[in-house]
Protein backbone atom coordinates (compact mmCIF):
# COMPACT_ATOMS: atom_id res chain seq x y z
CA UNK A 1 0.00 0.00 0.00
CA UNK A 2 1.45 3.42 -0.92
CA UNK A 3 2.53 5.64 1.94
CA UNK A 4 1.33 9.19 2.48
CA UNK A 5 3.91 11.79 1.44
CA UNK A 6 5.53 14.09 3.99
CA UNK A 7 4.91 17.81 3.51
CA UNK A 8 7.90 19.98 2.56
CA UNK A 9 7.43 23.68 3.28
CA UNK A 10 10.11 26.05 1.94
CA UNK A 11 11.09 28.56 4.65
CA UNK A 12 14.02 30.47 3.14
CA UNK A 13 16.54 30.35 0.33
CA UNK A 14 19.43 32.48 -0.84
CA UNK A 15 22.76 31.95 -2.59
CA UNK A 16 24.20 30.15 0.46
CA UNK A 17 21.43 27.93 1.87
CA UNK A 18 17.96 26.45 1.40
CA UNK A 19 15.77 25.89 4.50
CA UNK A 20 12.82 23.48 4.44
CA UNK A 21 10.43 22.34 7.14
CA UNK A 22 9.35 18.69 6.88
CA UNK A 23 6.11 17.46 8.50
CA UNK A 24 5.20 13.78 8.62
CA UNK A 25 1.99 12.08 9.67
CA UNK A 26 2.59 8.63 11.19
CA UNK A 27 3.76 6.36 8.38
CA UNK A 28 4.44 9.21 5.92
CA UNK A 29 7.60 9.26 3.80
CA UNK A 30 9.78 11.66 1.84
CA UNK A 31 10.19 9.30 -1.09
CA UNK A 32 13.58 8.11 -2.32
CA UNK A 33 16.07 10.91 -2.91
CA UNK A 34 19.77 11.72 -3.12
CA UNK A 35 21.02 14.78 -1.26
CA UNK A 36 22.81 17.09 -3.68
CA UNK A 37 24.18 19.32 -0.91
CA UNK A 38 25.61 18.95 2.58
CA UNK A 39 22.81 19.45 5.10
CA UNK A 40 21.85 19.96 8.73
CA UNK A 41 18.66 18.58 10.29
CA UNK A 42 17.18 19.98 13.52
CA UNK A 43 14.28 18.07 15.05
CA UNK A 44 11.26 20.13 16.14
CA UNK A 45 9.42 17.17 17.68
CA UNK A 46 10.55 13.75 18.83
CA UNK A 47 11.35 11.87 15.61
CA UNK A 48 11.11 8.13 14.97
CA UNK A 49 13.08 7.91 11.73
CA UNK A 50 12.92 4.76 9.63
CA UNK A 51 15.75 5.24 7.15
CA UNK A 52 15.39 3.01 4.11
CA UNK A 53 18.74 2.73 2.35
CA UNK A 54 20.00 1.40 -0.98
CA UNK A 55 20.21 -2.37 -1.30
CA UNK A 56 17.18 -3.01 0.90
CA UNK A 57 18.79 -2.05 4.22
CA UNK A 58 16.84 -0.03 6.76
CA UNK A 59 17.42 1.25 10.27
CA UNK A 60 15.42 3.08 12.88
CA UNK A 61 16.81 6.13 14.63
CA UNK A 62 14.87 7.79 17.46
CA UNK A 63 15.76 11.38 18.31
CA UNK A 64 14.28 13.80 20.84
CA UNK A 65 13.08 17.27 19.89
CA UNK A 66 15.70 20.00 19.65
CA UNK A 67 18.74 18.02 18.47
CA UNK A 68 20.72 18.56 15.28
CA UNK A 69 22.92 16.43 13.06
CA UNK A 70 24.86 16.94 9.84
CA UNK A 71 25.32 14.81 6.73
CA UNK A 72 27.37 15.16 3.55
CA UNK A 73 25.95 15.39 0.06
CA UNK A 74 25.44 12.10 -1.72
CA UNK A 75 23.29 10.46 0.98
CA UNK A 76 20.56 8.36 -0.66
CA UNK A 77 17.53 7.24 1.33
CA UNK A 78 13.81 7.33 1.98
CA UNK A 79 12.81 8.81 5.36
CA UNK A 80 9.67 7.39 6.99
CA UNK A 81 7.93 8.35 10.23
CA UNK A 82 7.99 5.00 12.04
CA UNK A 83 6.22 6.40 15.10
CA UNK A 84 2.57 6.79 16.01
CA UNK A 85 2.73 10.59 16.40
CA UNK A 86 3.34 13.35 13.83
CA UNK A 87 6.98 14.40 13.52
CA UNK A 88 8.66 17.52 12.17
CA UNK A 89 12.16 18.76 11.47
CA UNK A 90 13.92 21.61 9.69
CA UNK A 91 16.53 20.83 7.03
CA UNK A 92 19.16 23.40 6.08
CA UNK A 93 20.95 22.55 2.83
CA UNK A 94 24.32 24.27 2.38
CA UNK A 95 25.02 25.42 -1.16
N, C-alpha and C positions, 0 to 999 in steps of 0.2 A: 504494500500500500504506500503511495507517495506521501512524503512528509510535507507538512506545512513549511513555508519558507520564512526565515527570519526577516525582520524589517530593518533595512539599512537607511539611516537618516543622515544625510550630509549636514555637518555642523559648521565647517570652515574649510577653506582651501586657499592657498597662495602658492608662490613659487617654491616654497620650502617644505610645505607639509599639507596633508589632507587629513581631516578629522571626521570620523564617522561614528555615530552611535548605532549599536546593534541591539535589537530587542528580540527575544525568543520566547514564544509560548513553549510549554512543555512539549518535547518531541520535535520542535522546529529545527531546521538546519539552514546553513548558509548555502549549501550546494558546493560541489567540488570546485576548487580554485587554487591557483598558484600565486603567491605573493610576489609582486614585481618590485617591491620596495622593502627596505628594512621597516620594522614597525614596533610600536609599543601598544600594549593592551592594558587598560585599567578597568578593573571590575567595579560596577556600580551596585550590584547585588551579589549575594552568594551565587557562584556559578558551578554547575555540574557539567563540565565539558566532556562530551564523548568525541574524541578526535579520531576520525576515520582516516587512515593513511594509505598511501599506495601499496599495492601488493596484498590488500585484504587485511592488513593489521589495523587494530584499533586499541585505544587506551582511554581510560577515564581519568580526568584530573578535576578534583574538587578544590575550589578556591573561595575564600571568604570575600566579602565586599571590601573595596578600598585597597586592593593590592595591584601591583603592576608587574609586567614582565616584558622582555624584549625578544624579538626574533629577527633573523636575517632574511633578506629576500631569497626567494627560491623555495620556501616552504610550500608544500602541496598537501592539502587536506580538505576534509569536509567537517565542519564544526556542528555538533548536534547538542541541544539541551537534553541531557539525560536525566534531569531532575523532574520533580512533580510541581515545581513552581516556576513562574516566569523568571528569566534571567536577562541581564543587560550589562553591556560593557561599552567603553569608548576605545576606538582604535585610532592611533595616530600613525600615519604612514609618512616616512621621511624621504623626501625627494632627493 
